[in-house]
Amino acid sequence: MGAGSLRRESDRAQIPLWKLVAFGTGVSFLCTIVLSVLGGIIVSVFTFRPETVTTAIPMIGYVSAGIGGLWVGRRVGERGVRNGFLVGLVYLVLLLAVSAAVVREPMSAASVAVRGVSTLIVSSLGGIIGVNA
C-alpha cells in the first residue's frame, strides 16, 4: 500500500455520503446540460428522422446517470452499486420533478418505470466501474 492510497482513504472518510451523492447528482445534471446542448447543435446542423431524435433523448439521461455513478464510485472507492444507485435515484427523482414542471403532457407509468429502472441500472453500473477504475 503506497502513501497515496493512505491519503485517499483519509479523504474518503471525511466526506459524508450524502454530500458525495449530491455532488454525483450535480455531475449528472451538468452532463445532461452539456449533452443536451451538444445534441441541440447537432440536430440544428444535420437532419435526422424524428424517431432518431426521440430515441436519442433518453440516452442523454442514461449517459448522464452513468457518469454521475462513475464519479461517485471513483470518489468513494467502495460499494459502487449502492453509491451509484443512490446517485441514480436522486437524479431520477429530480429529473421527474423538473420534467413535471416543464412538460405539460402526461407520461405513462410504464414509460416512467422503464426509464427509471434503466437509469438506476446504468448509474449502478457506473458506480461499479468507478470503484474498479
Secondary structure, DSSP 8 states (H G I E B T S, - for coil): --HHHHHHHHHHHHS-HHHHHHHHHHHHHHHHHHHHHHHHHHHHHS---HHHHHHHHHHHHHHHHHHHHHHHHHHH-S-HHHHHHHHHHHHHHHHHHHHHHH--S---HHHHHHHHHHHHHHHHHHHHHHHH-
